[in-house]
Amino acid sequence: MYTPWAIRTEGLTKVYVSHKQSHTAVRDLNLPIADGETVGFLGANGAGKTTTIKMLLHFIAPTRGRAWLYDAPCEEPRARQKVGYMPEQPYFPRYLTPRELLSAHAALAGVPAREARHRVEIALELARADTFAHRPLGKLSKGMTQRVALAQALVGDPQLLILDEPASGLDPVSRVEMRNVLQVLKEQGNTIFLSSHHLGEVELICDRVAIIHQGQLLAFGTPEELTQQTDRYVLVAENVTPDTERDLRSLCSNTRRDGAQIVAVVDAAQVYEVVSLLRQANARLVRLVQQRETLEEAFLRIVQSAPVSTLVEKAA
């Protein structure tokens, strides 16, 4: 059975021209995203993430190349019928309540009037914005406003969610709450295209990750495919005396006690010495495994090793 790509781009390019200079914001982007996937879209400020999203939603037209949402060309209105969009900086009328705002968005999304009220309540509950849905938007915190922005993206019951920095400006507790909401949406089968600077959050929730730098796609794969083994090992040991723990701390980094166990990170060059120390002290080595890069470390390695690209040129 044929299943269309949720998002597909071919040679997608955006060139801005100003004062006789041209700036290539996105260059020859080829990005296939399957239905039901959760994909993280990573890049530094100015890498081309928001420009890509604007082209997918046809807020701006590409200079060249094509993009499709569920096989519908992005320039056609029907392409956006299955899409819910959450901008990085939502601007809502301060005098409206979340419930009133979502009612208006439900109408704009074409939700039948007889279903609108039910859809509004479902979206508020999914985004965990139902407890303050009666309060004016102007009196809500940043975290609350972000949840309302997610709820407005959900009210049309979209198949594809395009989220531009959904955790922007959130404190750690609010970020965890946002991640939990996205995990629920993922488990419900929604396709999620997620632009974010919070690489730890992306690593936890995303099936695949796309890394864009200076408008060019550098890598696209699962977190496991993008990260590499390091020259560090994670060690777990038991029956460690205070004297042995002190010696471990001098040899290892990030040494901590977890109940009856000691957990430490040791460089490859120190492994033999550390294991010998534990053996001589009659401590028990529970586990010694090679550590992988975090997604943040992989991102920095990939970006820093990318060739320098000149994207500002004289306009024709």
N, C-alpha and C positions, 0 to 999 in steps of 0.2 A: 504493500500500500504506500502510495506516494505521500510524504509529509513535507510540506514547504518549510523553507528556512524562516524562522521568525524575523531575522534581520539578515540581509545580504547586500554587500557593497562590492562594486567592481571598479577599480581605478578612481575611487572617489577623491576629488581634489578641490580645494578651495584656495583661490589666490585673491588677496585684497590689493587694490591699487590705490595709492595715495601719493600726491606730490611727486609724480614721475618715478616712483619706486613701487615695486610689487613685493608683497610678502606672502609666501606660501604657508598657510596655516595648517593645511592637511594635504598630504601628497600621496596619490596612488594607493588609497586604502582599500584593501581587499579583506573583508571581515564576514565570515559565515557563522551565524549563531542559530543553533537548532531550537526548535520548539521545546519548551520545558527546561531549558538550560538557565543557570544563573551565571552570568559572566561579569567579571570585574574589569573595568576600563581604567587603567592606571597611567599616570603621567604627571610631570611637574606642572606648575602653573605655566600657562602659555603653550603647553605641548600639543593642543588641538582637540582636547576632549569635548569641551562645550561646543566648539565649532562643528565637530562631527555630529553631536546630538542635534544641533540646530538644523543640519542638513537632513538628518533622518526624519525630522518632523516637518521639514520643508519651511522652516522659519526663514532660512536663507537658501538660495539655489547654489548648487555646486558649479564651479567653473568648468569642470568636466567630470566624466564618470557617472555612474548610476547607483541608485540604492533602492531596495525593495523591502517592504514589510509584509510578510506573508504573501509573497509573490505579487503584491500590488505596488506599482511604482510610487515612490515617496511623494511625488508631486501631485498625485491624485488624492482627493479628499477621502476616498474609501480606504486608503492605506492607514489612516489614523483612527478608524472606527474601532479597532481592537486594542488601541494604545491608551495607557494612562501615563501621564507625564508629571513628574515632580521637579520643579526648577530648583537651582541651588539657593536662590534668594527669592522666596515667594513674596509677592506684594498683594495683600488682601485689604479690602475696606475695613478700617479699624472698628467701625460701628456695628458691623455684622457679627452674629454669633457663628461658631463653626457649623451649627445645624442649618442656619439660614444660608451660609456660603455653599454648603454641600447641596442644598436644595436647588440653588441656582446652577451649580455645575452639573447636577443630574439632568436638568432641563437642557443645558447646552450639549450634553452627551447623548441626547435623544432618548433618555429613559422615559417610558410612558408614565403619565401622571399617576396612574393607579399603583405603580410600582415604586415611585420615587421615594416615598417616605420610608418604605422598608429598606431600600438600597442605601439610603442615607444612614440609617441606624446600623446596618451591617458594616458599612465603611468606617463609621465612627468607632464601632466596637473593635474591628480588626486593627485599626491604627491606635487603639487604646486612647482615643480622644473623647470617649463618651462621657467621662466623669466631669468634663468642663465644657461640654457642648452648648451650655446655656449662657456662657460668659462672653462678653464682647472680645473680639480678636485683639483689640488694642490693649487689653489688660492681661494677655497671656505671655508666659515666658517664651524664650527662644525654643526650648525643647517642646513645649506645648504647640507652638506655631508649626514646628517641623512635623509633628504628628498630624496636625490638621492638613498640612500640605500633602502628606501621604494619603490621608483619607480622601481628599479631593481627587487624587489620582486613581483611587479605587472605586469611586462611586459609580462609574460607568461599567463596572464589572469587566475590566479589560483582560485580554489574554496576555498582553505584553506590557510590562512596566519599564519605563525608561526613567531612571532616577539619577539626577545630577547632584552629587554630594549630599546625600540625605542626612548624613551625620555632621554636616558643617556647623561648627559653633556649639556642638553639644558637649556637656560634661560627661565624664566616664560612665556615670549611672545611666544617663539618657542614651548614650551610645549603645550600651548593652541592651536597653529596652528596644531601641530601633533594630538592632541585630536580631533580637528574638522575634519581632514582628515580621521581618523579612524571611526568617527561617520558616515561620508558619505559612507565609505566602508561597515560598518555594515548595513546601510539602504539599500544598494544595494544587501544585502543577503550573503555577504562573511562570512565564518566562520573565527573567529580570536582567536588565542591562544596567549596570551600576557603575557610575563614575565616582571615584572616591580617592581621598588622600590617606585614609586609615587602612594601611596595608594589613594590619593584624586582623581587622574585621573582615576584609576581603578574603584572606586566607582561610578563615573559619567557615565562610558561607558559600564561596563561589566554586562552581564546577571547573571553570576555565578562567584564565586571566589574559587580557590583552594589554601589552605595554606599548605606549606611544611616546615618541620623543621627537621634538622639533617637527611635528607633523607626520612622522613616518612610523609605521608599525614595526617594532623591533622584535617582538616575541608574542606568541599566542599558544597557550597550552594549559594543562592542568597545573596546579601549584607543585605537584610532585615532579612534573616534567621540567619546570622552570628552575627549581631549586637543585643544588648540588650537595654532595657530601662535603663536609669540611674536614680540617685536620684536628678537630676537637672531639672529645669523647665525653659522654655523660656517665658518671659513675654513681652507683648506689651501694652503700655498705652498711652493715649492722655490727653491733657489739664494738663500737668505736669508743675508746676511752677519751676523756678530755685531753690528755697529752697527745694522743694520736690525732684527734680532731684539730688541735693547734698546728701540728706538723702538716696535716692535709691543707689547712688554710694557707700555709706558706707556699705550697706547691700547686694548688688549684685555684681557679677563679669561681666566683658565684657559689661558694660553699655555704650550704644551709642545712639545718637540722629539720627533718620532717618526721615528727614523732620519735620512734626508736631508730630511724635511719638517717644517714648522712647522704646528701645529694650534692655532687660537685661536678664542675666542668674542668677537664684536664686536657692540656695540649698533647698531641701525639708524642712529642719528644719526651714528655714526662710520664707517660703511661707506665713504663717498666718500673720506674722508681716508686711511683705511687702504689702499684700492686705489691711490690716487695715490702713497702712500709706496712701495708695492711696485713700481709702474711706474717711478718715478724711480730706484729702486735696482736696476733690471733683474732683479728677482725674478720668478718665474713663479707666477701664480695658478692653482692646480690646480682648486680647487672653492670655491664660495661658495653655501651653501644655508641657507634659513631654518630655524631650529631650532623643533621642537615642544616643548610642555610634556612633562615627565616625568609619569607617572601620579601620582606624589606631589604635584606642583604642581597637577595637575588636581583631585585629591582635595581639597586645601586650598581651592582656589578654589570648588569646588562646595559644600563644607561651610560655608565662611565666608559665602557669599552666601545660604545657606538662611534662610528666615524663622524667627524665634525661636518655638519652640513650647512651650506650658505643658503638661507632661505629668503634673504632680502636682495633683490636684484633691481636693475633699472627697468622701468616699465617700457614696453614696446611703444 
